[in-house]
């Protein structure tokens, strides 16, 4: 679970967009000295967390991030905190604003250290080494400093972003400051929220530095939030019936893999679909799901006979990659139904380019839900390459297949062909177990069946899936040993709570 302090604005910005916001603010005289405001915000945050008389270690780097830290150090010194500043830049090479902060620090009686004192004792570390402009590995000096600071195991406040973390991708540059709090400025950045970002940022705080949220530009990226995603679900009329709530078809369950289809079907049923049909490929498929007898089992041929009764198809859980599975994929892609494609449906598309072309040409909405390895197969690369730029990969896949893409993982990314994208803040390591993807696919199918727009159904399913896992952990179930079946029941409880007791 990504820990966000208070209710943050939902826009997500790339580094170049943040730079443009800074330029626009200066041009309009909205915030003539953003660095002064940032430094004061850091100092006030540190003071809020510490008692009087505390000792603080401030790390000031060679750029504007270091300038923010030096201003914070000056304020904290004036407030009678004991301050040690380790400065790693060169005074004659500092950017103008940072050079000013450097001079003011020295003029106020501040001193500078080149390295950590051997026997230093502090209550908090402020990390102002590098900001969002870092695009390279740390040099040996900064690498050693970051490793040593992390070994202190002290509360640590990162300025804008933990030093050594890529603000675009959430990938580490050789070593990363491990923060307990990150105070970021002007807007949230994707690297804080996906890949390794959640492991290093701690609790994320945002300060707009006096710039009103309405003055920020429109952003392609958004952070998913409960109020936004759940707004599509309304209390049901008393005169409800199962036909009003739609029907989900699940196509999968080849030999020895029926469990995946059962999980998707159970998720669709318990998240509100009026009827759920499973089309199972296995010759020895059971006649019924004894754990959930409300689900209707069919052969794939019989499932396709019901197309005019279905609201959407979930294809892939336990499907396999046989010739029969390939033929069924062709048939599914030729329908006019919204499709949720997961697991082996994605693997078939990756190995058969003609299926990919058929998918791209579809008029109805298609939703792809790959994990990084499946995304790598679709892109013809390694999963490591996907993880190096999760957002970029999701956007490429969305455009390539004319589909909405859900790239699962820490900070799941949802992307559209029009280059709009979202990051999901819910979820925890308990989701790293078998069947979780099948459950997510079934949940999305359930919401589509209930006449929710497929895009909104996907965003709701992704957010709720992670929130259900978080709720289980809060209740002492997981993250170790959390099961997909337990997530289904928690998701059902949460959606009812959100809709009926908001």
Secondary structure, DSSP 8 states (H G I E B T S, - for coil): ---B-S----EE--HHHHHHHHHHHHHTTSSTTHHHHHHHHHHHHHHHHS-TT-EEEEEE-SSHHHHHHHHHHHHHHHTT-EEEEEE-S-GGGS-HHHHHHHHHHHHTT---BSS--TT---SEEEEES--TT--S---HHHHHHHHHHHHH---EEEESS-TTB-TTT--BSS-----SEEEEESSB-GGGTSTTHHHHH-EEEEE-TT--GGGS---SEEE--HHHHHTT-----TT--TTTT-EEEEEE--TT-HHHHHHHHHHHHHTT-SEEEEEE--TT--SS-TT-TTSEEEEHHHHHHTGGG-SEEEE-TT--SSHHHHHHHHHHHTSSSEEEE-THHHHHHHH-HHHHHHHHT-SS-EEE---HHHHHHHHTS-HHHHHHTHHHHHHHHHHHHTSEEEE-STT-EEE-TTS-EEE-----GGG-STTHHHHHHHHHHHHHHTT--HHHHHHHHHHHHHHHHHHHHHTT--STT--HHHHHHHHHHHHHHHHH--
